Amino acid sequence: MNGDQLSAFEKRRYARHLILPEVGVEGQRSLLSARVLCIGAGGLGSPVLMYLAAAGVGHIGLVEFDRVDESNLQRQIIHGQSDVGQFKGESARRKILEINPECHVEWINESLHKGNALDLVRRYDLVIDGTDNFPTRFLVNDACVMAGKPNVYGSIFRFEGQASVFAPTMGGPCYRCLFPEPPPPGAVPSCAEGGVLGVLPGIIGSIQANEAIKLIIGKGEPLINRLLVMDSLGMEFRILKIQRDPGCAMCGNHPTITELMEYTGYCSLPHHETDAVTDSSREGVSPLEISLEALRDQVMAPDCNTTILDVREPGEHAICHIEGARLVPLGRLAEALEGMDPSARYLVHCKSGKRSMEAVELMRARGFTQAWSVRGGIIAWAEEFDSSMTTY
C-alpha cells in the first residue's frame, strides 16, 4: 500500500501514525474502516471515545441513554458544565465530531438489553465495555461470546482499576471464566456508593483505547489471557495470568448458556414499600423497609426512643445529611452496636437504600427488632422533600 490511498487531510492528520512502522498506511486504513461499539459514555467511555476518534476510528457506535449530572463532571471528561441535563450520547457525539469531523457516530439512545444486545454487537468489529454495573457487564460478555467479537473490558472502584481483553475466539477466556455468576444483591457497592478517584477512569479508559487500537491494526500483544490490575494510591501495576475455563457455562467446551438473559434480579436490592409499618396491603413487601414519609414524620416530630442512623461514609455525610441523624459508617456498625439499645427504634438510611438494608439485616441478627431501612435513601429524600439539598 502507498500513501496515495489516504487523502491529503488524512496524511496531515495522522502523520504521527504514518511514520510508525507498526501502524503506517495499512494500519491507519484499518483504523479508518474499523467499527467499534462503546457501551457507555461515562468515566471509562470518555477517554475511550475521545482517543478512538482522535486515532481515526471511522465508525463509533455508542450505547448511552443517561443524562449528564453535575456529579459526573469530576471524571467524565467528555462532558462539560454546559452539558448538564442533556443526554450523554448527544454531548459525547458533539465532542467526538469536534475532535474528528470525519468520524461517523451512531448514538443508540437506549439501554442495552437482551432484545438488542446481540444485534448491536454483531454489527461491529469489537466492543468496549465502559459500563459500571454487573447486569450490563454480563450481558455484554455473553453477547460478545455469541457473536464472536472481542470484549475490551475495564472496571474501576475507589483507587483501583482493571483491564483485560476477553476473546475466546482468539484463545482467551471470557468474563465468566473469572466471574461465573453476578454477585448477590448488596455484596458489591457501586462507585456511586464507594466513590472513585476522578483520574482513575482516565487511566483505565486510555488502556482500553490502546487495546482496541492494537486489535484493529493487528500489532502488539493484547491483554488476552492477562488481567491488568492497577492501584493508583501505590502506583502499582500487576499483570495476572488468566485462562479460559473449559467448564465455563458461556465459552466452555460444553456451554449451558445458549441465549441472552437479563440480570435485573442480581446485584441490586429490590426497592419495595415497607410492610406493616406503613403499607401492609402491597404484594412482595419487605419487612425491613420503611417509607420516606415515616422518616419525614420522625424528623418533624422526633421521638426520644427513635434514632435516625446514617450508615454512609464521612465524606458523603459532609456533602449532605439529614438534620439530627447519627453518622455510623457501615464498616463500623458492628462495633457501635455494642453500645446501642436493642429495644429502641432505628430508622437507617444510606445513599440509595442498599447499605442501609445490609445494616438493618445486621441489626436484626443482633436483636435490634425495631430497625428499618429507609427506602430510596437520602437521594429519594432530596427528590421528595428537600430540593435544596446537594446530592451526589
TAFEN-V479235 format. One record per backbone hydrogen bond with DSSP energy under -0.5 kcal/mol. CO is the residue of the C=O (numbers start at 1). NH is the residue of the N-H. If there is no record, write none. Layout:
CO	NH
CO	NH
This chain:
2	5
3	6
7	11
8	12
9	13
10	14
12	15
14	17
14	18
15	19
17	20
17	24
19	21
20	23
20	24
23	27
24	28
25	29
26	30
27	31
28	32
29	33
30	34
31	34
31	58
34	59
35	125
35	126
36	38
36	61
37	39
37	128
38	40
38	63
39	130
42	46
43	47
44	48
45	49
46	50
47	51
48	52
49	53
50	54
51	55
52	56
52	57
53	56
58	104
59	36
59	61
60	106
61	38
62	64
62	108
63	40
66	88
66	89
68	85
69	72
69	73
70	73
72	75
72	76
75	77
76	79
80	83
81	84
83	86
86	68
87	91
88	92
89	93
90	94
91	95
92	96
93	97
94	98
95	99
96	100
100	103
103	105
104	60
104	106
105	107
106	62
106	108
107	109
108	64
108	110
113	116
113	117
116	120
117	121
118	122
119	123
120	123
121	124
125	150
126	37
127	129
127	152
128	39
128	130
129	154
133	137
134	138
135	139
136	140
137	141
138	142
139	143
140	144
141	145
142	146
143	147
144	148
144	149
145	148
150	127
150	152
151	153
151	166
152	129
153	164
155	162
157	159
157	160
158	197
159	232
160	157
161	230
162	155
163	228
164	153
165	167
165	225
166	151
167	170
167	172
168	171
173	167
174	177
174	178
175	178
175	179
183	267
184	187
190	193
190	194
191	195
195	158
197	200
197	201
199	203
200	203
200	204
201	205
202	206
203	207
204	208
205	209
206	210
207	211
208	212
209	213
210	214
211	215
212	216
213	217
214	218
214	219
220	222
222	224
223	165
223	226
225	242
226	228
227	240
228	163
229	238
230	161
230	232
231	235
231	236
236	231
238	229
238	240
240	227
244	246
245	248
246	253
246	254
248	252
249	256
249	257
252	255
256	258
263	266
270	272
273	286
275	278
275	279
279	282
282	285
286	275
286	289
288	373
289	275
290	375
291	295
292	296
293	297
294	298
295	299
296	300
297	301
303	306
305	345
307	309
307	347
308	326
309	311
309	349
310	328
311	330
313	316
313	317
314	318
315	319
316	319
316	320
321	323
322	325
325	327
326	310
326	328
329	332
329	333
330	333
330	334
332	336
333	337
335	338
336	339
337	340
340	342
341	344
342	369
345	307
346	348
346	372
347	309
348	374
349	311
350	378
351	379
352	376
353	357
354	358
355	359
356	360
357	361
358	362
359	363
360	364
361	365
362	366
363	368
364	367
367	369
368	371
370	346
372	348
373	290
373	375
374	377
376	380
377	381
378	382
379	383
380	384
381	385
381	386
382	386
386	389
